[in-house]
Amino acid sequence: MTGVTTVAMAAKQTGLVLVDDEVGGPVPAAWAGNLLGLGARLERQRWRDGWQLVVAVSLPTRDYAALLVGAGWVLTQPGQPAQSGVLATAEAIPSGTPVRMATALLLVADRFYGVDRTHSDPRVHVGGTFWKIEAVDHIAADPALSEGRFERVDLARPGSLVRRAGRGASWSADQCASRPTVAIVGTRTRLEPELAAQAGWAGSEGGYDSMRDILRPDDGRSAFCASAILPGGREYLPEMRPQTRLAVLDGATAIRWLPEVRTQAVVALIDRSSTDESAGFAVLQRRSVGQRVDLSALGWEPFAGMEALAFEVPI
């Protein structure tokens, strides 16, 4: 079963759970699977050149919604191609080149200094450390990686959500890709705590995955990023990375920037519990210059209690 099929099928499953600290344990969350499925379906859409797809979703509350859409997108991106071998890959990297490397326990971003063959087994020299070849799961050169982003961080273990999406085998390589193709725009003080939320499949082996481990938001210093969280309340739209393909606008303060966003896809999340009606007006105004898209064409439909519409606009 493909990753997009697996993640999108979460919209129809009841086994998905979120770990809610206030409740003290996993809570059934089929609605969360629905939002994961939306992100997954959008990642696999075929885009019309010169057009942007906008999906506006009205929810009873926006809690976790933006992160779930982003996580569905990230889990459905094509995985990194398998390397022919760590040693062969390392030998082709010029000395002095910055690299990202994954071991069984760590992610390392530092400068590569070559392959040491003075021992019985070859070792790669990265930063100030020599690593046995068998201890390295993946290594990739990135000449553009700056020293300000060199770091060593623990490698999160893939849980049941990641594994069921078909990403367990490529997890280490995917962590080294650092391709923030999704930007979540909203109130950072609201979104940051939600990154600690965990999701997974009830009764499945492997435990749960945190939103932070899946999304790996860029903090300006990290070498291992899959997304960016940008403030929506400023007087200007924060700059998005060139590779950004999906923008998730979380609430009215972010949706006001809808006419300015130029990504291939946009998800606008409208909170019905808010008294601010400007988000709905902004969406309708943008739709007036676009063309309607049937939700069925996306292979997705909103969960009970949600409302949604989709349209394309020229960009």
N, C-alpha and C positions, 0 to 999 in steps of 0.2 A: 504494500500500500504506500503510495507516495506521501511525502511530507505534507503537501497542500491538502490532500484528501484526509489525512489523519487529523490535522489541526482543524480543518473546517468541519469535520464530523463532530467535533466537540460541541457544536451548536445543537446537536440532536441528542447528546448524551446526558445522563443524569449522574454519572460517576465522578464528574469533576468537582473538586472541593477547594475552598480557600481556607487558609489557616488564619483565623481571626483571634488576635491576642485578647480582645475584650471577652470573647466567649470562652477562650481557653482551649480551643481545639478546632479541628477541621469542620467547616460548615458547607453543606451541599450548595453548589453554585452553578447550576446549568446556565444561568444568564451570563456568567463569566465565560463559559465555553462559547456562547453565541458571539461575544465580542472578540474573543480569540479567532473565531471563524471568520469574522469580518476582515480582520487584518490579514489572515491567510489568503482569503479570496482576492483581496486587492493586490497583494504581492504578485499574484499569478495572472492579473488582467493583461490583455493586449491593449496597448495604448494607441490612440490616434494621434499622429504627429500634429502638434500645434493646438492640442486640446487638453484640458485638465478635467479629471473626474472628481466631482465633489459628492460626498455622501454625508448628509446631515442626519444625526440621530438624536431624538429627544428621549431623555431618560428620567425616571422618577428621582434619581440622584446620580451624580457623576463619580461617586466613589470607585476608585480603581479602574474606571472605564478606559481612560486614555492609555494607561500602562498596558492593559489587556490587549487593546487594539495593536499597540506597538509590538507587544510580545508575539502576537500571532503573525505579524509581518516578519519579524526577525527569525522566528522558527521555520518559516516557509522559504526564506531566501535559499538559493542554491548553495550547497555545502562546498567546502574547499576541495579541489581535486586531490586525490591521494598522491603522495610523493613516491617517486621510484625507490627512494631509500634515503634515510637521514644523512648517511655518510656521503653519498653521491651529491646530494643537494648542498651539503656544507662545503664540499671540495670545490664547488662551482662559485662560491661566494668570495669576492675579493676581500682580502684582509683590510680591516678598518671600516667595513660597511656595518651600519646599524642593522640589527636583526630583532625579530620577535621569536621566542622559543617557548615551547611547552614541554614540561616534564610530567611525570605522574602526579606531582604535587604542586608545582610552581609554574607561573608564567613569568618569563624573563624578557625584558627589553633592554638591550645594551649593545655594545660594539663587539663585532666578531673579529677575532684575531687569527683564525686559522685552525687547522687540524693538527693536533699533537700526536705524532707516531713514535714517541720515545718509549712508550709503554707497550706491553704485550697486546693491549687493545687500544684502538684509536680513541681520542678524546677531542671534543670541540672546546675551543678556548673562547668563552663569551664573558665580557667584562673582566673581572678578576678571578674567574673560576673556570676550572677544567671539568667538563662533564663527559662521563662515559657515553659512548654512542647509544648503548642499549637503554640508557636512562632518559634519552631524548625522544619524545613522541613526534615532534614537528619543529621545523626551523624554517624561517622565511626572511629573506632580505627585504629591507625597506630603506633605501638610501635617503629618503626624505624625512625619516624619523629623527627628530631633534633630541639632543642630550637632555633637554628639559623634561622629556617624557620617558627617560630611562627609569625602569623600576623593576622590582620583584614583588609579586603578589601571589597569594595562595590561589590555586586552581580549584574552582568550585566543582564538586562532583555532580554529574548530570542526574537529575531525579526522574520521576516517572513521567512528568510532562514532557521534558526534553526527549526522553527515550521513546515515548509513544509517538512523538512527532518524527521519529526516524533520524534524530540527530545525535544519538549516543556515540556512534562509531566515529563521527567527524568532529566531536565536541572540542578536542584539543586544537585541531587545525582551525576550526571556526573561531576560537578565541584569539588566534593569532592574526586573523584577517583584518580586524580593526577597520570596519567599513560602516560608519554611522549613516545609514540610508534613511533613517526615520528621525524626525524632529518632533518633539512634543512641546507645544507652546501653552503655557498656563501660569498658574501661581506656584512658584517653586516651593514655598513653605507648605503648600498643600500636597504637592506631588512627591517631594522628597521622602516624607514618612511612609508613603504608600509603597515605596520601593522595597520595603522590608516584608511586604505581604508575600505569602507562599501559596503556590498552587500545585495541584497534582491530582492523581487518580486514586480514589478510595480503594483500599485493598491491594494496590499495586506495589510491587517491590521497587525499591529505589528512593522512596520518600518523596519529598516535595522540592520544587525549585522556587527560589525567590525571584521576584520581578527584577531586582537589581542584577542578579547573576545572568539573567537572560538579556536584559536591555543594555547593561554595562554603559550607563550614560557617561559622556565625556565631561570630565570636570576641569578641562584645560591642562591637565598634567598627565592623565592616564595614557598609556600606549595601547590599551585594549578596549576599544569602544565599539558599540553596536548602535548607539543612539545619542541624541542630545536632548537635554531638557532646557528650554529657553523661557525666559520671563516674558509674559504677555502684557504686563501692566506698564511698560515704559512708553515714552513718547515716540518711540520708533520701533519698527519690527527688527528684532535681533537678526543678524546675518546667519543664514543657514549654510552648512558645508556644501560644496558643489555637488557631492554625490547624493545629497538628500533627495529622495524620490517620494516620500510620504510625509505630510505634515498633519499632525493631530492637534486640532485647536480645542482646548479644554475650557469651555465656558465663555461667557460674554466678553471678558477682557481680552481673550485670544481671538475669538471669532470676528471681532472688529477689524482684524488684519486680513480677513479673507480675500478682499480684492487685491492685496499686495503679494500674496503667496504665489509662487510660480512653480511649485513642485508638480509632478505628474498626477498625484492623487492627494486629496485633502479629506479628512474626516472632521466634521464639526460636531462637537458634543454639546447639546443644549440641556441644561439642568432645569427641569420643570419645578423644582422646589425653590428656585430663585425668583425674586420679584422683578428682576431686571429682564425686560422683554426685548432688549436691543439685539440679542443674539438671533432670535427668530426673524426679526426685521432684516438684519444683515444678510441672512441666508436667502430670504425671499427676494431681496434686492439683487443679489448676485445671480439667482436663478433666472431673473427676468431677462438676462442677456445670454442665457444658455439654452441648451436643448435637453429635454427630459430623457432620463435613462430608466428603464424598468429594473427594479431590484432583482427580478428573476434572472436578468442577464448577468448579474454578478454571482449567481448561485448562492444567494444569501437572503435571508428574511429576518426581520427583527424579532426578538424574543417578546413574549407576552409582557405588556406594560411599556414597551418601547414603540416609538413611531419613527419612520425613516423616509427619506426621499433622496433621489440621486439625480444628478444632471451633469452635463459637460459644458464647459465654457472655453472660449478661445483664449490662448495665452501667447 
